[in-house]
Amino acid sequence: MQASKAAALTMLLSGAMLASLIPVAPAQSAHDEGVLVVQGARILPISAPPIARGVLVIRGGKIVAVGEEGKVQIPAGAKIQDATGKVIMPGIVDSHSHIGIDANPTVSDSQDANEGSGPIQPGLRAFDAIDPADPNIRMASAGGITTANIMPGSGNVMGGQTAYVKLRGATIEQMLIPGTIGGMKMANGTNPKGYGTRGQAPMTRMEEAALARGIFEKAQQYKAKWDAYARAVAAKDKTAKEPDHDLALDPVVQVLEGKRIVHNHTHRADDVMTVLRLADEFHYRVVVHHGTESCDVADELAKRHIGVSFTMIDAPGGKPETINFSISCPARLEKAGVKVAFNTDDPITNSRLLLRSAALAVRGGMTEDAALKGLTIYPAEMLDLQSRVGSLEVGKDADFIVLSGAPLSVYSHVLETWIEGEKVFDRSNPADLRYATGGFQVLGRYPPLSGGAQ
């Protein structure tokens, strides 16, 4: 079947189009049988220089060609969308979000991000608590977000397994990105110390680190038993007995094996260093999340090649560990050679405004190139998804957004959001517009938006 589809596609494509084609998966729906061409826009591939007037060709949910008008042949019979005067860039990747797990409206029954029964919870899965009907997911699409790392909260030292999702589908199974297992959420600093108010550990930063060290040492011992069993089986030892499975330790072993990335909530510079010490000791991959004072230890991050998923809070409020927040921190990290992604930590910041976070970093001295990568390819790398999303390249998922103007301009709107060649947000649709402009329950309460108000 795949060979016949590839042959049919070859008959449609020639010249530069054919030269840029790579094999793609067989079509899975009637929509995938066709070819979509978006042309005329300024295209920002991220992985290559901007294209003043570009052409983006999509088939089967994948990008099969991207290039300049006149150099990419338009397949006969393709559906063509004119995007003249607009800007196209990859879909935004939010490396730290709680949409669907801290759902809207924010009533007690919708808050499932933090399990308060104990500070070490590696067996928990965000997967099991995400509500795909949460309006926050639609709001995120309205902001141009196509991929998200939905995580447990930061109330625990080890809060559970995160989920890498696309913002589409009616079930969590449809949202999950095939082949991914997610990361592991950890936290230190102020938040996990909340157990102290109930007379439970941890009450101090010392105990937070001790608890983290303890679960990793336990996982090492558990892994050693399985490694010994595997060696015995390989040696054809018929007396070898399989160890008991531990559903809480299995994902921690995946961390130790490098299969699962630790996403570590941390703010103060000393807390960032605690995160680095633990990663050094147990040799696991980690991304620093929030990183309010991470720029103060930028050289330590750079020499370890550890990235920062930065939360651009514009009102630190009453949380002491964010008091030294500065919009210049991402620029300082960039200068030191640290890759910086931007996240929403939604509901802490609004998913509709993640583009603004990158713009604020530019105001603080970051280069525009690094800021755009911080919305796309850098967070994709932090989720091990760079082969699928984060740039507009042949073979990658056709996740992109159409903007009315420059991405980092306060005057620009996200006009359309596409995931794997399917439109999931259209600002010209009144129902979608509500998610972009102020509330999902405004229908019938306010007059229709029109003209400049949109």
C-alpha angles and dihedrals in degrees: 000000000000092000092052092050091048090051092050091049092050090058089057098048132062143153117014091355093060092043091059096044121113127181115281133190118273116272114271102193142024089262091058091060090074134064122238121205122191111189144170099040129116101257123209105196091177090210091063138026118290117275112224095208110011144179125217117193120195133186130167092359092302134104109248098173140008126176149099124325109262092027098067114063115226111231115240112258095017120148105246126205118191112219098170112160093018134102126236124198135159118285112272117258114213107202095190123036140140099196111139093018096058089036132192130281091047100228123143094260092057097054107095103142100099126051105203099191094091142352097241113061111153093147093065119100124205083209090075096056106038115116109208089197092062108127088220088073091058090047090053090052088051087057093053098258112145103163128038141180101221109199143184112253130267100255093105135056087233110017104177145265121326126219126230106212146168114228096244139086138058096256134046088242089061091048098050116097107240115247095022127114098187128231136279120260118221132167141188137176124049103349104061089046086074089092087071091071087064095047092255133121133292100058096145141035087249092062092045090059092043092053091049091049090048096055092048092049090049090050091050090055091047091049091050090058092052092045090052090049091050091051091050092050090049089052089051092243103170092195093062112124121206112237119239115266118245112200091199095052098041094075091045089055087052087057091052090048092052094245095113124044121222113233103201123197107214136146117173121070092240090052090050088055090052088055090051093048092053092047090049091050098047098029099231131144116255141180119204110229124205092357095187092171096022090114088067088066097032094132091056090052093045096053090052093044090234117156130216125228097205126205110211098210110182096192112038090186119180102337106114096205091061095048092105094054114144132178087221093066095090090051091052090049091049091051090053091052098256119142111234126200124186123229137183101217079205123230087034089062125013118260090219089066105049091114087060091057091060091045091054089052089055088051086054092055105275118136117252090235092057091044092055091046087050089062096045130012099022095055088043088057090049088059096041088245100116092112090061110029143013101072139042102251136140110274097023126113113279094244110146144138131222115218132192091227145338110348096233097045117110087220095059124100130202100241100179138007121202129191119192091339095311121112110234099170131032118177091201089064108088092215091054093042091065090063090053101046112045118309146005094226100053096100109117093010099077134030117264116278115244143164116358092356090074 
